[in-house]
Amino acid sequence: MSVDSKIVTALDPFSYDVANGVSFTKNKTYFAFNYTVIPADFADDAPCHERYLVQVHFFCPLNVNITRLKKSVRQRLYAAGFTWPSITDASDENSRHIVFECEIAEGVDTDGVDDDNGA
């Protein structure tokens, strides 16, 4: 399962739109996410894994109570294999903007083989 699919699947139970890098209209409640990919665990000058530095953004109107949602999002991302997310409140006077930051790693296919066992 791709990193995108893992994020979407983890957030699907909240019943809000979830999209990679998409910004929806103002006053709508939704999740958007982005990530940076960094090669890691080098052997023979090639990465064995890639680290995904993930940001999940939650946008909603100011009057929405998000206390329970913040805890649930963290738990669901962690259960999907991500590190325990940190939370940053990037809200302004117009809307809430909560940023969840976490990481996940995936094996790299440098030799045309789909798994880490060489099969």
C-alpha positions in Angstrom: 0.0 0.0 0.0 1.4 3.4 -0.9 2.0 6.2 1.6 -0.9 8.2 0.0 -3.2 5.2 0.4 -2.2 4.7 4.1 -2.9 8.3 4.9 -6.3 8.3 3.1 -7.3 5.0 4.7 -6.3 6.2 8.2 -8.4 9.4 7.8 -11.3 7.9 5.9 -13.4 7.2 9.1 -13.7 11.0 9.8 -15.9 11.4 6.6 -14.1 14.5 5.4 -12.4 15.0 2.1 -8.8 13.9 2.1 -6.4 14.7 -0.7 -2.7 15.1 -1.4 -1.7 18.7 -1.7 -5.2 20.0 -2.5 -6.5 23.2 -1.0 -10.3 23.3 -0.9 -12.6 26.2 -0.5 -12.6 28.4 2.6 -15.0 27.5 5.4 -15.0 23.8 4.4 -13.8 21.0 6.8 -11.2 18.8 5.1 -7.8 17.1 5.3 -4.9 17.8 2.9 -1.5 16.2 3.1 2.0 16.6 1.7 5.4 14.9 2.3 9.1 15.1 1.6 10.9 11.9 0.7 14.5 11.4 1.9 16.7 8.5 1.0 18.1 6.6 4.0 20.1 3.5 5.1 22.6 3.4 2.3 24.4 0.2 1.3 26.6 0.0 -1.8 25.9 3.7 -2.5 22.2 3.1 -2.8 19.4 3.8 -0.4 17.7 0.8 1.2 14.7 2.9 2.5 13.1 6.2 1.9 11.9 8.3 4.9 8.6 10.2 4.3 8.3 13.4 6.4 4.6 13.8 6.4 2.3 16.7 7.1 -1.4 16.2 7.5 -3.3 19.5 7.5 -6.8 19.7 9.0 -8.9 22.8 8.1 -12.2 23.7 9.6 -14.3 26.7 10.7 -13.3 28.3 14.1 -16.4 27.2 15.8 -15.7 23.4 15.4 -14.6 21.6 18.6 -11.5 19.6 17.6 -10.3 18.3 20.9 -11.4 14.7 20.3 -10.5 14.8 16.6 -6.8 15.7 17.4 -6.4 12.6 19.6 -8.2 10.3 17.1 -6.1 11.5 14.1 -2.9 10.8 16.0 -4.1 7.4 17.1 -5.2 6.4 13.5 -2.0 7.6 11.9 0.1 5.8 14.4 -2.0 2.6 13.9 -1.4 2.9 10.2 2.4 2.6 10.7 3.4 6.3 11.1 5.4 7.7 14.0 3.4 9.4 16.7 2.4 12.7 15.2 3.3 16.1 16.7 0.7 18.8 16.4 1.1 22.5 15.4 -1.8 24.9 15.5 -1.4 27.2 12.5 -4.9 28.7 12.8 -5.6 32.3 12.0 -8.6 34.6 12.5 -10.5 33.1 9.6 -10.3 29.3 10.2 -8.6 26.5 12.2 -5.6 24.9 10.6 -4.1 22.0 12.6 -0.9 20.4 11.3 0.0 16.8 12.2 3.6 15.9 11.5 4.9 12.3 11.4 7.2 9.9 9.5 7.1 6.6 7.9 9.7 4.6 5.9 9.4 2.2 2.9 11.9 -0.1 1.3 13.5 1.0 -2.0 13.5 -1.1 -5.1 16.9 -0.3 -6.6 17.3 -3.7 -8.4 13.8 -4.3 -9.9 12.7 -6.6 -7.1 9.5 -5.8 -5.2 10.5 -6.9 -1.7 13.4 -6.9 0.7 14.0 -10.6 0.4 15.2 -10.5 -3.2 12.2 -12.5 -4.4 
